[in-house]
Amino acid sequence: MSWRDAALNHAKAVAPNESCGLVVNYDGVEVYWECRNIAEIDDCFVIHPADWAEAEDTGVIIAVIHSHGSNSPEPSDMDIKSCKRSKLPWYILSTDKGEWRSCFP
């Protein structure tokens, strides 16, 4: 299963809330690292710090992923700002449509 398939499955499991995760390079293989969203509101995400730390201890974090539920996967202004701040590519998916968009720092 690709990291995109795993991310979409995770997004569908937590819908209508936003899912979040990381793409981790683990021994040369890119894998999806499912993370807990600890945001206090429904239309945003905050990756649980312990999940980020565990992913970082396991491999090299190479991207951030989150879902926009039934909304467009287009990056919001906040997504673009946060992507630049993280210095990592961001991949955003629409759970309902299965569409992907990305933004880069």
C-alpha positions, 0 to 999 in steps of 0.5 A: 500500500502506498503512503497516499492510500494509507493517508486516504484510508486514515482521512476517511476513518476520522472524517468529518474531522481533519486527519493529519500525518507525516511521510517518513523515509524509513530505511529508504521506503516512504511510509505514511505515519498516522498522527493524532489531531489534537486541534480543538476545532474541527476545521484545522489540525495540530499534530500531537507532539509525541506522534511527531517525535516518534516519527522523527525517532523512526526515520526522516520526516519528508512531508506533512499530510492533512485532509480537508474533508469534503472541502477543496484540497486547495491549500488555505492561506494558513496552510501555505504559511505553515508549510513555509514555516515547517520547511517541508512539502505539504500534501492536502487531500479531499476525503470525499473526492480523493483529490490531492494538492500540494504546497512547497516551502 
